[in-house]
């Protein structure tokens, strides 16, 4: 039996929220309908996907495997829809994503000058969607900050830059000429630790849970405001830290971690000559 993509989307919402009520709100459907669809999916797959009790739910081993496989499958389906709609309705467009602090003006202008028939657009991305939108077909290419998951992507290295710690202006480390990553071990890291693997690898991080669960932020501005008013630290590429100014924070170079790396990413399943052409133009700019 073929897998129903709609049921798969419902499953992903529940798996990410681990709460049927919140997942139903996110999907704009009723909770009983959502519960029936998940039961139907479990019946079709002949596997229990969740362990349910009165207070909480959690994924079974089968559920964790399905979540791992479902995300790229749904992204591929969305990418297919986007490309078909673009081909059907035109005008031909080329969409470029970029992370805050990365200047893409030169590459975009050079590419646009070569292709006057293209509707070239730029979209600012975030840590969570810089790769996701490539997989979903919403972006043709994206300037991404490493590390990212390589699967399904072509990557062209562009440049490297130092990384700095962002701390409250009155912090014990503010004003130092430089620090080492171990100096941040007692601190509350306000970003996904996958973005700072050197911090995750520290043997002792008494402050790793800080003030409780890590807050969710939509923008760098929100993160900086939290650092300034509530505490916590960030590790950012120098260009990102320079792009934003906030009188309540200080930036301190970190001596013993490698530089941040910026790459151009696009879907490995695509063969458009425009992709390699733009990659060559971007590489020549840096």
RACORPE-V692259 format. One record per residue. N is the residue number from 1. RES is the residue in one small letter. PHI is phi in degrees with one decimal (none if undefined). D_LAST is the distance of its C-alpha to the last C-alpha in Angstrom with 1 decimal. Layout:
BEGIN
N_RES_PHI_D_LAST + N_RES_PHI_D_LAST
END
This chain:
BEGIN
1_x_none_50.0 + 2_x_-68.7_46.6 + 3_x_-79.1_44.6 + 4_x_-80.7_44.7 + 5_x_-63.4_41.2 + 6_x_-63.9_42.8 + 7_x_-62.5_44.6 + 8_x_-64.8_41.4 + 9_x_-63.4_39.7 + 10_x_-61.4_42.7 + 11_x_-59.7_42.6 + 12_x_-60.5_38.9 + 13_x_-61.0_39.8 + 14_x_-67.3_42.7 + 15_x_-64.1_40.8 + 16_x_-79.6_38.1 + 17_x_-85.8_40.6 + 18_x_50.7_43.4 + 19_x_-163.3_45.8 + 20_x_-66.9_47.5 + 21_x_-64.4_48.1 + 22_x_-65.3_44.5 + 23_x_-64.3_43.3 + 24_x_-63.3_45.9 + 25_x_-61.7_44.8 + 26_x_-61.5_41.2 + 27_x_-90.2_42.4 + 28_x_61.4_44.9 + 29_x_-132.6_47.8 + 30_x_-79.0_50.9 + 31_x_-64.5_51.0 + 32_x_-60.3_54.0 + 33_x_-62.8_52.2 + 34_x_-62.1_49.1 + 35_x_-60.8_51.5 + 36_x_-64.7_53.2 + 37_x_-66.2_50.0 + 38_x_-68.5_48.8 + 39_x_-61.7_52.3 + 40_x_-64.4_52.2 + 41_x_-64.7_48.8 + 42_x_-61.8_50.3 + 43_x_-65.1_53.3 + 44_x_-64.9_51.3 + 45_x_-87.7_49.2 + 46_x_56.6_52.4 + 47_x_-154.7_50.6 + 48_x_-77.9_50.7 + 49_x_-98.8_47.2 + 50_x_-132.9_48.2 + 51_x_-98.1_50.6 + 52_x_-110.0_52.3 + 53_x_-142.1_54.6 + 54_x_-66.9_55.8 + 55_x_-101.1_53.2 + 56_x_-158.3_49.9 + 57_x_-131.2_48.4 + 58_x_-145.7_46.1 + 59_x_-76.6_44.6 + 60_x_-80.2_46.5 + 61_x_-59.6_44.9 + 62_x_-65.0_45.1 + 63_x_-65.7_43.5 + 64_x_-64.4_40.6 + 65_x_-65.6_40.1 + 66_x_-64.3_40.3 + 67_x_-62.5_37.8 + 68_x_-60.7_35.3 + 69_x_-82.7_35.9 + 70_x_-72.1_36.4 + 71_x_-60.9_33.0 + 72_x_-66.5_31.0 + 73_x_-65.5_34.1 + 74_x_-68.2_34.1 + 75_x_-63.2_30.4 + 76_x_-64.2_30.9 + 77_x_-65.4_33.8 + 78_x_-67.0_32.0 + 79_x_-63.6_29.2 + 80_x_-58.9_31.9 + 81_x_-60.1_33.6 + 82_x_-62.8_30.5 + 83_x_-70.3_29.6 + 84_x_-65.5_33.2 + 85_x_-64.2_33.6 + 86_x_-63.7_30.6 + 87_x_-65.4_31.9 + 88_x_-78.1_35.4 + 89_x_-110.3_34.7 + 90_x_47.8_31.6 + 91_x_-66.4_30.1 + 92_x_-57.9_27.2 + 93_x_-123.3_24.5 + 94_x_-139.8_20.9 + 95_x_-113.4_20.0 + 96_x_-119.3_16.6 + 97_x_-96.9_16.8 + 98_x_-149.5_14.6 + 99_x_-84.8_15.6 + 100_x_-54.1_16.5 + 101_x_94.4_14.1 + 102_x_-92.5_11.0 + 103_x_-88.1_10.1 + 104_x_-115.1_10.0 + 105_x_-56.5_11.8 + 106_x_-60.8_9.7 + 107_x_-65.3_9.4 + 108_x_-66.0_13.0 + 109_x_-64.0_14.4 + 110_x_-63.1_13.3 + 111_x_-66.8_14.8 + 112_x_-62.6_17.8 + 113_x_-63.9_18.6 + 114_x_-79.2_19.0 + 115_x_-131.6_21.2 + 116_x_-65.2_23.6 + 117_x_-84.5_25.9 + 118_x_-89.0_23.6 + 119_x_-90.3_24.0 + 120_x_-87.7_20.3 + 121_x_-125.3_20.4 + 122_x_-121.3_18.3 + 123_x_-134.4_19.9 + 124_x_-77.8_19.2 + 125_x_-113.3_20.0 + 126_x_-131.1_21.4 + 127_x_-57.0_21.5 + 128_x_-79.9_24.6 + 129_x_-117.2_23.5 + 130_x_-61.6_19.8 + 131_x_-100.1_21.0 + 132_x_-55.0_24.5 + 133_x_-70.2_23.7 + 134_x_-68.3_21.9 + 135_x_-61.0_25.0 + 136_x_-82.6_27.2 + 137_x_80.9_25.7 + 138_x_-78.3_24.9 + 139_x_-124.2_21.2 + 140_x_-77.0_19.9 + 141_x_-138.8_16.4 + 142_x_-146.2_15.2 + 143_x_-79.1_12.2 + 144_x_-114.9_14.2 + 145_x_-96.8_14.7 + 146_x_-77.9_16.3 + 147_x_-89.0_19.1 + 148_x_-133.4_20.3 + 149_x_-71.0_23.0 + 150_x_-76.4_21.8 + 151_x_-58.2_25.0 + 152_x_82.2_24.6 + 153_x_-123.8_20.8 + 154_x_-100.2_18.3 + 155_x_-126.2_15.1 + 156_x_-119.8_11.7 + 157_x_-68.0_9.8 + 158_x_-114.1_6.2 + 159_x_-161.7_6.4 + 160_x_-122.7_9.6 + 161_x_-154.4_11.5 + 162_x_-64.5_15.3 + 163_x_-116.4_17.9 + 164_x_-127.7_20.9 + 165_x_-90.2_24.4 + 166_x_-108.6_25.6 + 167_x_-128.7_29.4 + 168_x_-57.2_32.2 + 169_x_-59.5_32.5 + 170_x_-100.2_35.9 + 171_x_-73.2_34.8 + 172_x_-60.3_35.9 + 173_x_-93.4_32.4 + 174_x_-63.4_31.2 + 175_x_91.3_30.8 + 176_x_-70.0_30.3 + 177_x_-65.9_27.7 + 178_x_-165.4_26.5 + 179_x_-136.6_28.0 + 180_x_-113.9_28.1 + 181_x_-61.7_27.8 + 182_x_-64.6_31.6 + 183_x_-63.4_32.2 + 184_x_-92.8_31.2 + 185_x_-56.0_33.8 + 186_x_-78.6_36.5 + 187_x_-91.9_34.3 + 188_x_-92.8_34.1 + 189_x_-78.2_30.6 + 190_x_-96.5_30.0 + 191_x_-134.7_27.4 + 192_x_-58.9_27.5 + 193_x_-59.1_27.8 + 194_x_-62.7_25.8 + 195_x_-77.6_22.7 + 196_x_-133.8_23.8 + 197_x_-59.7_25.4 + 198_x_-64.6_26.0 + 199_x_-70.5_28.3 + 200_x_-60.3_30.1 + 201_x_-82.3_30.8 + 202_x_-62.9_32.6 + 203_x_-68.1_36.3 + 204_x_-135.8_37.8 + 205_x_-125.8_36.6 + 206_x_-61.0_39.7 + 207_x_-98.3_37.7 + 208_x_-64.5_36.0 + 209_x_-98.5_38.2 + 210_x_45.9_38.2 + 211_x_-92.3_40.2 + 212_x_114.3_40.7 + 213_x_-58.2_38.6 + 214_x_-65.9_35.0 + 215_x_-64.7_34.7 + 216_x_-100.8_32.7 + 217_x_-122.4_30.1 + 218_x_-90.0_28.5 + 219_x_-139.2_25.9 + 220_x_-63.8_24.1 + 221_x_-57.3_26.4 + 222_x_-65.0_29.4 + 223_x_-62.1_28.2 + 224_x_-64.0_27.8 + 225_x_-63.6_31.2 + 226_x_-67.0_32.8 + 227_x_-58.0_31.4 + 228_x_-67.9_32.9 + 229_x_-101.0_36.2 + 230_x_-117.7_37.1 + 231_x_106.3_35.1 + 232_x_95.4_32.9 + 233_x_-134.8_29.4 + 234_x_-129.7_25.9 + 235_x_-119.2_22.9 + 236_x_-126.5_19.7 + 237_x_-61.2_16.0 + 238_x_-57.4_15.7 + 239_x_-66.2_13.8 + 240_x_-68.3_16.6 + 241_x_-61.9_19.2 + 242_x_-73.4_18.0 + 243_x_-68.1_17.9 + 244_x_-107.7_21.6 + 245_x_-118.7_24.3 + 246_x_-151.8_27.7 + 247_x_-69.2_30.5 + 248_x_-91.1_31.9 + 249_x_-129.1_29.2 + 250_x_-131.3_27.6 + 251_x_-111.2_24.4 + 252_x_-129.0_24.9 + 253_x_-60.4_22.4 + 254_x_-110.5_23.3 + 255_x_-75.1_23.6 + 256_x_-108.0_24.4 + 257_x_-122.1_22.0 + 258_x_-69.4_18.8 + 259_x_-70.8_15.4 + 260_x_-75.5_14.5 + 261_x_-120.2_12.1 + 262_x_-112.0_10.3 + 263_x_-126.7_10.8 + 264_x_-98.2_11.6 + 265_x_-122.8_15.4 + 266_x_-150.4_18.1 + 267_x_-67.8_21.8 + 268_x_-70.8_22.7 + 269_x_-84.7_25.9 + 270_x_-100.9_24.4 + 271_x_-125.1_24.1 + 272_x_-64.1_22.9 + 273_x_-63.7_21.0 + 274_x_-63.4_19.0 + 275_x_-66.5_17.3 + 276_x_-68.5_16.0 + 277_x_-64.4_15.2 + 278_x_-64.8_13.1 + 279_x_-61.3_11.3 + 280_x_-64.5_10.6 + 281_x_-63.0_9.4 + 282_x_-62.6_7.0 + 283_x_-62.5_5.7 + 284_x_-72.9_5.6 + 285_x_-82.9_3.8 + 286_x_-119.5_0.0
END
